[in-house]
Amino acid sequence: MSPAARTSEVLTVLAEQEGERLTVGDIVAVLKDRAFALLIVILGLPNCLPMPPPIPLVCGLLLLLVAVQITAGMASPWLPRALLRRSVARKDVERAAGRAVPLLRRLEHWSRPRMSLFETGLGMRGVGLLLLTLSLALIVAAPIVGQIPLGLAICLLGLGLVERDGVVVLGGVAIGALGVLLNAGFVYAIVSGIMGLFNL
């Protein structure tokens, strides 16, 4: 796949893969150099809507694994073999792509490669540190209210990396900062309540 392929084109290629089922390993192989960025989008999407526990926790832990690898400068993601063997029905991938592609094409109309800082090794490590912070915040996120801004921020970071658009990445950083502050207040309130309960 061309390095210049848009997000919608990547999803279309995934939906057109042969076979009744696709393993996670197959999907990562298709994504190639886009694997990190699209994994970020996939892990952020569930948290853009109210989701019950333990979905934010699971997404946060997986994102933490991805963020550590990006920060370490790895070229492609490493995932546990058991996870790589997991599969999804190709029809489900095709259905999901059919819903997401029209929305992504609207974004792609105004999104373009800008601020190439985030494409450099140092820039990617910086994004990895941002994702590390967002993943930790997601793990302790307040139900519903806390997870949605973090989910949006994570998706924007991933989409910005896929589209090589630094403006979209910065938008994700801004929303992520608000989400982190919101959840820091939530954690502080819980800790203060516990300390007050035990007169600490």
N, C-alpha and C positions, 0 to 999 in steps of 0.2 A: 504494500500500500504506500502511496506517495506520502512523503512527510508533510506535504501541503494539503492533504485531505481534510475536509471539514468534518465536524462532529457528525452531522447528518449522514455524510457519505460512509463514515466508519460504521455507524449503526446499520445502514442499509446493507453493507457487505456482511455484517454479522448475521442479519436476518436471512441472507441468501445462501448461507452455508448448507452443505449437503448433510443428510442424515436426520433421523427423527429426534435425536437429542444432542445437545452440545455440552461438553464438560467445561469446567472453569479453565482447565488447561488449554482447550481449544480456543476459548475466547481470548485468553491472554496472548496466545500465539498470533491471532489475527490482529490484535491491538498493537503488538510489537512496541515501537517507541512511544505509542500513545497509551500504553497499559497503565502507567502510574496515574496519568491525568484522568482517564475514564473510570478507573477504580475509585478515584476521589469523588467523581460525580455520582457514581452508583451508590457509594456509601453515604453521600449527603442526601440523596433524593428521599429516602424513607422518612427523614427527620424534618422535611419541609411541611409535613402534615402531622396532626396529632397522632402519635403512635404510643401504644401501651408498652410498659416494661416487658421484656428486657431489650427491646429493639434498639433504643438509643445506646444502651450499654454495649451491646454486641457490635454495633456500628462504630462506636467510639474505640473499642479495643482493636478492631480490625484496622481502623484509620490510624491508630497509634503505631501499629506494626508497619503500615505503609509509610508514615511520616518518619519513623526512625530510619528506614531504608533510604528515603530521599535525602535526609540530612547526612547520612553516611556516604552519599555520592554514588549509590548503586545505579546502574544503567537500566535495569529492568527489575520488576518486583519478584521477590521470593515469597512463595506461599507454601504452607504445609502440604505435603503430598496428599493427605486425606482430603483437603479442601480442593485441590486441583482435580481430583477424581470425581467430585460432585458434579452432577449434570442437571440441566434444565431442558424442558421440551423446546424444540426449535420453533414450534408454533407459538409458544409463549414469548420467545425472543422476537419473533416476527410481529406479534400483536403489540408488544411494548414499543418496538421501533416505530410501528405505524402511528402510535399516539404521540411519541416524542419528536419524531422527525419534523412534522409541520411547525411545531413551536421552535425547534432549534433553527430551522431555516429562516424564521423571522429574526431571530437573534443574529444570524449570520449576515443578514442584509446590511447591518450597520457595524458589526464587529469585523475588525481587520487586524493584521499584525501591527502592534504598536508597543513601544517601550520594551525593546528586546533584552533589557536587563535580566528579565526573569528566565530567559533561555540560557543564560550562562551558568556555569557550574556553581559559582557563588550565589547567583540569584536563586537557583533551584534549592540550594541548601537553606537559604533564607525562607523560601516557601515551605520547606520541610519543617523548620522551626515553628512557623505560623500554624501549620497543620498539627504539630505536636501540641501546641497550646489549645487549639480548638478541640482536638480529640480528648484531652484531659477534661476540658470544660464540658464536653458532651457526656462523658462518663458520669459526671456528678450533676448533670443538668436538671433544672427544675422541670417537672412534668409539663408537657405541652408548651407552656409559655417560654421556657428556657431553651427547649430543643429546636424550635422553629427558626429563630434567627441564626443559630449555629448551623442548621441544615442548609439554609439559604447561602450562608457565607461559604460553606464547604463546596457547594455546587458551583458557585461563582468562581472560586479559586480553580476548581477542576476545569470548568469551561474556558476560563481565561488561559489556562495552560494548553488545552487542546487547540484553541483558536489562536494561540500566541498573541493574545491581546492583554497587554499590561494594564489597560484601563479597567477591564473586567476584573482582573486580579485585585486591583486596588479597591474596587467596589466591594469585593468579598472581604478584604481586610477591614474596611470601615464597618460593615455589618457585623463581622466577627468580633471586632473590638466591643461593640455594643452588647453582643451576646455574652461575651466573657464577663463584662462588668455586671450584667444582669444576673448571671449565675454566681459570680463572686459574692454579690449581695445576698443571694439565696443561701449559699453555704455559710456565710457569716451569721445570718439570722439563725440558722439551725444550731451552729456551734455556740452562739451566745445563749440561745434558749436552753441548751443542755447544761452549759456552765452555770446558768442562773438556777436551773432546777436542782443542781447539786451544791449550790452556793460556793462555786469555785472562784 
